[in-house]
Amino acid sequence: MDPINPMKYRLKREVDGIVESRSLLEISVLIKEYHDKALALEEDIIAVAMLDNSLAAYVLQLILPEHFGNMRTMWIYGAIKQVHERGEEVDLQSVAAQLNNQGVLKIVGGLDYLQKLIVDRL
């Protein structure tokens, strides 16, 4: 089982158990809460990888970009992976440069978003 997928399986069990007893609105709220938690986890992983190269190397062994459910965080994590695979230090500048080279830096929120990911977790 993937490191991230246990949360998906838990949600599925919860949804399966409540579909008949809950309203569509209640189910929508549950799905939104799951999505918000998953996005926060993905952002935490990205921030950790940009703050600590040894943790980046460890996380990159366990989690692939396609494990991410949000396209923006998947692109950023993919850039982290590419920087690391080239043997370069993973940091804010190297990740931003990689995203810029791919033409997606602005799409993912630019340098401001990358900085916010780090600052919000310090």
C-alpha positions as CSV (number, residue, x, y, z in Angstrom):
1,M,0.0,0.0,0.0
2,D,1.3,3.5,-0.9
3,P,2.4,5.8,2.0
4,I,-0.3,8.3,1.0
5,N,-3.1,5.8,0.1
6,P,-4.1,4.7,3.6
7,M,-6.0,8.0,4.0
8,K,-7.8,7.3,0.7
9,Y,-8.9,3.8,1.9
10,R,-10.0,5.2,5.2
11,L,-12.1,7.8,3.5
12,K,-13.6,5.1,1.2
13,R,-14.6,3.0,4.2
14,E,-16.1,6.1,5.9
15,V,-18.1,7.1,2.8
16,D,-19.3,3.5,2.2
17,G,-20.6,3.4,5.7
18,I,-22.4,6.7,5.7
19,V,-23.7,7.0,2.1
20,E,-27.1,5.7,3.0
21,S,-27.5,7.5,6.3
22,R,-26.1,11.0,5.3
23,S,-27.2,13.7,3.1
24,L,-25.3,14.7,-0.1
25,L,-24.3,17.9,1.7
26,E,-22.8,16.0,4.6
27,I,-20.9,13.7,2.2
28,S,-19.7,16.8,0.2
29,V,-18.3,18.3,3.4
30,L,-16.5,15.0,4.3
31,I,-14.9,14.9,0.8
32,K,-13.8,18.6,1.1
33,E,-12.3,17.9,4.5
34,Y,-10.3,15.0,3.0
35,H,-9.2,17.1,0.1
36,D,-8.0,19.9,2.4
37,K,-6.0,17.5,4.6
38,A,-4.5,15.8,1.6
39,L,-3.4,19.2,0.1
40,A,-1.9,20.3,3.4
41,L,0.0,17.0,3.6
42,E,1.4,17.4,0.1
43,E,2.4,21.0,0.8
44,D,4.2,19.8,4.0
45,I,6.1,17.2,2.1
46,I,7.2,19.8,-0.5
47,A,8.3,22.3,2.2
48,V,10.3,19.6,4.1
49,A,12.0,18.6,0.9
50,M,13.0,22.2,0.2
51,L,14.2,22.8,3.7
52,D,16.3,19.7,4.3
53,N,18.2,17.8,1.5
54,S,18.6,14.7,3.6
55,L,14.9,14.5,4.2
56,A,14.3,15.3,0.5
57,A,16.4,12.2,-0.4
58,Y,14.5,10.1,2.0
59,V,11.0,11.3,1.0
60,L,11.9,10.9,-2.7
61,Q,12.6,7.2,-2.1
62,L,9.0,6.7,-0.7
63,I,6.8,9.1,-2.6
64,L,6.5,9.6,-6.4
65,P,5.0,12.7,-8.0
66,E,2.0,10.7,-9.2
67,H,1.1,10.0,-5.6
68,F,0.1,13.7,-5.3
69,G,-3.6,14.5,-6.0
70,N,-3.2,18.2,-6.7
71,M,-1.7,19.1,-10.1
72,R,0.2,22.1,-8.7
73,T,1.9,20.1,-5.9
74,M,2.6,17.2,-8.3
75,W,4.5,19.6,-10.6
76,I,6.5,21.1,-7.7
77,Y,7.3,17.7,-6.3
78,G,8.3,16.5,-9.8
79,A,10.7,19.5,-10.0
80,I,12.2,18.6,-6.6
81,K,12.7,15.1,-7.9
82,Q,14.5,16.3,-11.1
83,V,16.7,18.7,-9.2
84,H,17.7,15.9,-6.7
85,E,18.3,13.4,-9.6
86,R,20.8,15.9,-11.1
87,G,22.7,15.9,-7.9
88,E,21.9,19.5,-7.1
89,E,20.9,20.9,-3.8
90,V,17.1,21.0,-3.4
91,D,16.1,24.5,-2.2
92,L,13.7,27.2,-3.1
93,Q,15.9,28.7,-5.9
94,S,16.8,25.4,-7.6
95,V,13.1,24.2,-7.5
96,A,11.9,27.6,-8.8
97,A,14.5,27.5,-11.6
98,Q,13.5,23.9,-12.6
99,L,9.8,25.0,-12.7
100,N,10.7,28.0,-14.7
101,N,12.7,25.9,-17.2
102,Q,9.6,23.7,-17.6
103,G,7.4,26.8,-18.2
104,V,5.2,26.1,-15.2
105,L,6.5,28.4,-12.4
106,K,3.8,31.0,-12.9
107,I,1.1,28.3,-13.3
108,V,2.0,26.7,-9.9
109,G,1.8,30.1,-8.1
110,G,5.3,31.5,-8.7
111,L,8.1,32.1,-6.3
112,D,5.6,33.7,-3.9
113,Y,3.8,30.4,-3.4
114,L,7.0,28.4,-3.0
115,Q,8.2,30.9,-0.4
116,K,4.8,30.7,1.4
117,L,5.0,26.9,1.6
118,I,8.3,27.2,3.5
119,V,7.5,30.2,5.7
120,D,4.1,28.8,6.8
121,R,5.9,25.7,8.1
122,L,8.8,27.4,10.0
